[in-house]
Amino acid sequence: MATSKPTKPDAKPSAKPSQRGRAAGVFAALRNMAISYEMKPGERLNELELAARFGVSRTPIREALNRLASEGLLVESTRGYIRKPLDIQEMADLYEARMAIERECLRLAFDRATEQQLQDISEFLAASMATPATASSEKLVELDEGFHLRIADMARNAELKRILNSLNERLRFIRWIDMENVGRDSTQREHSEIVEALVKRDQDRAQAILAQHICSRRERIVASITQGLARIYL
């Protein structure tokens, strides 16, 4: 009589859904703290204190800090991690990378954008321009990012958009400060000119406006970092 083979026990899940959800929430919260510089430049992060703050074990804290280091927001030290300092050259490099990615997105948009997408970005711009200048810098930067991400959507390249999202997050604090200093009149004007060039199929003009749009922000890095540091420590 044939004997049946013993069945193998089901593989133990790596984490319960609630644990995975809590770990994701911890990571998102720590990421926001890093992006907004609630973690001060050069501040050493204590796993035990963070675990107590979020009511979790050290494991999801350690995993989150590892991920934030891989994203360039933290720096590993001999005793854990510190918030990466605000660095002029790093910010300049990020703006340069943003320029390269956005110019390629714009180039592809001329080949791939649909009429519906052109209409959508025009409507988004109109709604953005209707937002009062008294809105928070966070809201105004959100609208600015939204405009450029719509051009990335027109490019129809998911990897370019993913990279742009990452660059936006690492530059967001500096852009908040810059928006407070400069306001949004020039930003809205340049956005309008880019859309007009897209509609008229004038790629050279669109690329020139985009380059000026990003370069003018890059040129104010030193002033923005100086003011940003004052904001952080006050």
Secondary structure as the mmCIF struct_conf table of DSSP 4:
data_model
#
loop_
_struct_conf.conf_type_id
_struct_conf.id
_struct_conf.beg_label_comp_id
_struct_conf.beg_label_asym_id
_struct_conf.beg_label_seq_id
_struct_conf.end_label_comp_id
_struct_conf.end_label_asym_id
_struct_conf.end_label_seq_id
HELX_LH_PP_P HELX_LH_PP_P1 ALA A 2 PRO A 13
BEND BEND1 SER A 14 ALA A 15
HELX_RH_AL_P HELX_RH_AL_P1 PRO A 17 ILE A 35
TURN_TY1_P TURN_TY1_P1 SER A 36 TYR A 37
BEND BEND2 GLU A 38 MET A 39
HELX_LH_PP_P HELX_LH_PP_P2 LYS A 40 LYS A 40
TURN_TY1_P TURN_TY1_P2 PRO A 41 GLY A 42
HELX_LH_PP_P HELX_LH_PP_P3 GLU A 43 GLU A 43
STRN STRN1 ARG A 44 LEU A 45
HELX_LH_PP_P HELX_LH_PP_P4 ASN A 46 ASN A 46
HELX_RH_AL_P HELX_RH_AL_P2 GLU A 47 PHE A 54
TURN_TY1_P TURN_TY1_P3 GLY A 55 GLY A 55
BEND BEND3 VAL A 56 VAL A 56
HELX_RH_AL_P HELX_RH_AL_P3 ARG A 58 SER A 70
TURN_TY1_P TURN_TY1_P4 GLU A 71 GLY A 72
BEND BEND4 LEU A 73 LEU A 73
STRN STRN2 LEU A 74 SER A 77
TURN_TY1_P TURN_TY1_P5 THR A 78 ARG A 79
STRN STRN3 GLY A 80 ARG A 83
HELX_LH_PP_P HELX_LH_PP_P5 LYS A 84 LEU A 86
HELX_RH_AL_P HELX_RH_AL_P4 ILE A 88 ARG A 112
HELX_RH_AL_P HELX_RH_AL_P5 GLU A 115 MET A 129
TURN_TY1_P TURN_TY1_P6 ALA A 130 ALA A 130
BEND BEND5 THR A 131 THR A 131
TURN_TY1_P TURN_TY1_P7 ALA A 133 THR A 134
BEND BEND6 ALA A 135 ALA A 135
HELX_RH_AL_P HELX_RH_AL_P6 SER A 137 ALA A 155
TURN_TY1_P TURN_TY1_P8 ARG A 156 ARG A 156
HELX_RH_AL_P HELX_RH_AL_P7 ALA A 158 VAL A 182
BEND BEND7 ARG A 184 ARG A 184
HELX_RH_AL_P HELX_RH_AL_P8 ASP A 185 VAL A 199
TURN_TY1_P TURN_TY1_P9 LYS A 200 ARG A 201
HELX_RH_AL_P HELX_RH_AL_P9 GLN A 203 ARG A 218
TURN_TY1_P TURN_TY1_P10 GLU A 219 ARG A 220
HELX_RH_AL_P HELX_RH_AL_P10 ILE A 221 TYR A 233
#
